[in-house]
Amino acid sequence: MWFEIGGTEVGRDEGTKARRHEGTKGRYGGVFHFVPPCLRAFVPYLVLALLSGCGGGPPTVPQRPAVIPQAFSDADWAKVLSAVVTPDGYVKWNLIQNDQDGVRESLLNYVGLVEAVSPDNHPEMFATDQYRLAYWINAFNATCMYAVIEHDYPAVMLAGTPPGAIFSQERFTFGGQTTTLNDLVAKKLESAGDARVFFALNVCARSCPPLRWSPYDGAVLEAQLVDQGQRYLSDPRAAVREGATVKVNDLFYLHRQAFLAGFEKLFGVKPTGILEALQPYVQSDSLIVGATGVEKLGFDWSLNRPPR
């Protein structure tokens, strides 16, 4: 699970619907009942035109590659990040809404590539565990960004019924297989055994770790995760000091066991609690340094627009 509400994890629904853009049958199959037989042969072409934006405008759904490439590329995702991410890691959503310089089209192209290719169905494209982990981090973050478009830029990321359905119920495609975002975290990210992935995952909420200006890259993933942890733990989104007590983001409590296990893996002993478990990832300016008590800070689920 990625998140909880009121101390209770939001559950999964095994009977959830498939994604809205998974082909045309589920969404448009009923059209055939209302079209004269002589015109039914043209309905598929009409559907394709609608999905492509028949007025010549930018696409509104992920664009899968016509031919599977020989190598996986993060180029479209790099274009998106460099264009829309602010220095402090928020998102200039107006640029995506307006498709400025084709940035929304690049995002949809990248999500389409993710839908077609993953380490599961094309392992030859991902040589090491680091490259595979980088793929899943980038794929998760890009899909969350696409979900914002799909939900018409909601004020909060807990949109839907029940709250948080974007993560617990809606299904997204990765390498031809559909899953919920919560299941993706559990099966592909948390299972990697490196708590630092939670410094990298961004669900487009204000309290999330900042997005980077470039994709995660298997060749330098270790350095990126070190930097990301230090950056986040020195940010007021993660920690606020009140005397000797530090309030830390609820994210660390939700994934407490991952951080406790990470500390024990590094040092061979169990930490006394979450405050000690975070110490290996901080730099000297973090408000966590020197704190003797710890409390929950909360989590702001508002869409991660830049502060005014």
N, C-alpha and C positions, 0 to 999 in steps of 0.2 A: 504494500500500500504506500502511496505517496503522501497521503494527507489524512487528517482526522478532523472531526468537528465536535467540540464540547467534550473532548477526551475519548470519543468513540470513533473508531475507524469507520469510514464510509465503505460499505460493502460492495461486492461485485454482484452482478446479476447475470447468471449464465444464459438467460433467455434474451439477451439484448439484441437490438437490431444491428444488422450489418450497416456499414457505412453507406451514406446516401449516394455516393458517386461510384459504388461498385457495380459498374455496368449500367445498362438501361432497363433491364427487365423489371426489377423491383419498383423502380420509380415511374416508369412509363408503360408498363405492361398493360395497365388498364385502358390506355389510349385506344387500343385495337378494338375495344368493345363499342367505341363511339365513332369509328371511322368507317365509311362505306367500303365494301370489299374491293372496289376498283382502285381505291387510293391507299390501301394498307401497305402496298409494296414501297411506298414513299416515306412511311413513318420513320424507319431507321435513319434515313438521310436527314430528315427534319430534326430528329433527336441529336444527331451528331452536330448539326449546325448550331443548335441551341447550346450544347455543351461547349462548343468552341467559341461561342460569342459571334453570332452570325453577322453582327454589324461591323466586324473587323476589329473589335476592341480586344483588350487583353483577356486571357483565359481566366476563368473563375474556379476551376477545379484542377487538381494535379495533372500534369502532362507526362504520361509515361513515355519512355523512349520507344521509337518504332522498332529499333534494333538494340539488343543488349550490347553495351560497349565492352571492349576488351579489358578495360580497367575502370575502376570506380573513381569518380572525380568529385571533389567538394567545391569545384569552381563556382557553381551557382550559389551555394550557401555562403561562400566567402564574399561574393558580391553583395548579398543581402546584409550580412553582418557589418561589412565595412561602410555600407550606406546608411543603415538605420539605427545602429547602436551608438548611444551617447558615450562620452568619456567615463561616466560613472555606471554604465552598463544597463541603462534603460532603453526603451525602444521608441523611436519616432514613428508612431503608427500612421501619422498623416501621410508619410512618404509611401507606405504600403497601400493605403487606401487610394491614393492618387496614382499608383503605379509609376512613381517618378523614376525616370531613366530605366524603366522596365524592371524595377526591383520586385514587384509582386509576381511578375511573370517568372523571374529567376527563382523565387521561393517555390512557386508551383512546379517548376521544372525539377527542382531538387527533390521536393516531396514525391514527385512522380518517379524519379530515379530510385528513391528509397523504397517506394512501393514495389518496384520491379526487382531490385537487387539488395541482398543482405548477405552477411557471412554464412547464413544458413543455406541459401540456395546457390550461392556462388562463392564458396570458401576459397577458391583459387585467387580471388581478388584481394584477400586480406591475409597477409603472410604470417602475422604474429598475433598473440593475444592483445597487444597494445593497439594494433590497427583495428582489431575487431571491437575492442572497447571504445575506441574513438568513434567508430561508425555508430554504435548504439547511442552514445552521448549526443552526437550531432543529429542523428535521426530523431531522437526524442525531442530535443529542443526545437528543431525545425517543424516537427509535427504539431507541437504545442502552439507554435506561431501560426501555423495553418489553421488550427482549431479556432483561433481568435477570429480569423477571416470568416470561417464557416459559421461562426456564431454572431457575425456582424459586430465585432469589436465590443464585447460585453463590458460593463463597468467593473464587474468582479469575475474572477475565474471560477467561482463556484456556481456559475450559471447552470441552469438545467434542473430537471426533476428526476430523482432527488438532487439536492445540492451536490455539486461535484460530479455530475453525470459525465462531464467531459472526460474525466479520468477513470471513473469506475464502471461506466456502462458503454459509452460509445466505442466503436471498434475502428481501428486504423490498420492500414496494410503496411507490412514490412517484408520485402522479399517474397511477395505473393501470399503471405499468411496474415490473417487478421487477428488482432488482439486488442485488449484495452491498454491504456497507458499504464495503469497500475500493474497489470500483469507483466508488461514489458520491463518495468523497473524491477520487479521481483525476480523475473526469470533471466534477464540479460544484464542487468546492471548491479543490483545488490548481490547477486550470486557470484559476481566477479571477486568478491572478498576484499574490496578496497573502498573503505568508507569515504575516501576523498571524492568519489563520483558525486556525492551529494553537495560538494562545493561547485560542481559543474552543471548540474541539472537545473533547468530554468523553465518553470511552468507559466511564465509571463505574468507573474504576480509581483507586487511591489517589494515584498520581503524576500524574494528569491535571491540567490547569489547573482552577481552581475553577469550579464552576457559579455563575451569577449569580442574583439573586433575581427577575429579570424577563427576558423574552425579548429576543433581539436584534431591533432595529427598524431598518428601512431609513432612517428619518428621522434617526436619531442613530447609525448604525452606526460611522461614523468615530470618534466620541468613545468609543464602547463598546470598540472594538478597541484604541485607545490605552490606555485605562484597564486593560483586561484584560491587555495585555502588561506594563505596569508592575507590576500586582498580582502576576502570576505570577512575573516575574523577580526580585521581592523576597521570594519565598516559598521556604522550604527544600525544597519539592517540586521546585523548578526548579533551585536553585543552593545549594551548600554550599561554604564557603570553608575552605581549609587553607593557611595562610600566604599566599604570593603566588599560589597556584594555586586556581582555582575548579573545582569539579566540577559539571557541568551535566547535566540530565536527558537521557537517551538520545533523547528525542523530537526534540531539536534536531539530533542526528546523523542520525537517520532522515530528517528533512526538511531536511538541510543545504543541498542545492542550492537549495531555495526561499528560505532565508534569505540565502544568498550572492547569489542573483539579486536579492532585494529590496534589499540594500545597494547593489549596482551600479546598480539602477534609481534609487535616491535620490541617489547621489553621483557617478555616472558613472565610477567606478573599481571594480576588483575588491577585495574585502576580503582581508586576509591569512589569514583562517580564520574559524571559527565564532565565536570570541570577539569579534572585531571586528564580525562580521555582526550580533551581538545588541545592540551598543551603541546603535543608534538607538531601541531600544524600552525601555531601562531608565530608572528614576528614581534619584535620588541615593543612596537607601538600599539599592540592590541590591548584593549581594555580588559581582556581576560587575564593578562599578566598581573600577578600579585593579588588577585581577588581571592578571598577566603570563603565566600559564600556565593551561591548561585540560585537564580530563580528563573521562571519562564518569562519571556518577553512578549509572547504572542506572535501572530503571523498575520500580515496584511495581504488579503487576497485581491485587492484592487488591481486592475490592469496596470502593467508596469510602464505607464506613460512617464515622461520626464517630469520631475517636480517643477512647479511654477515658481 
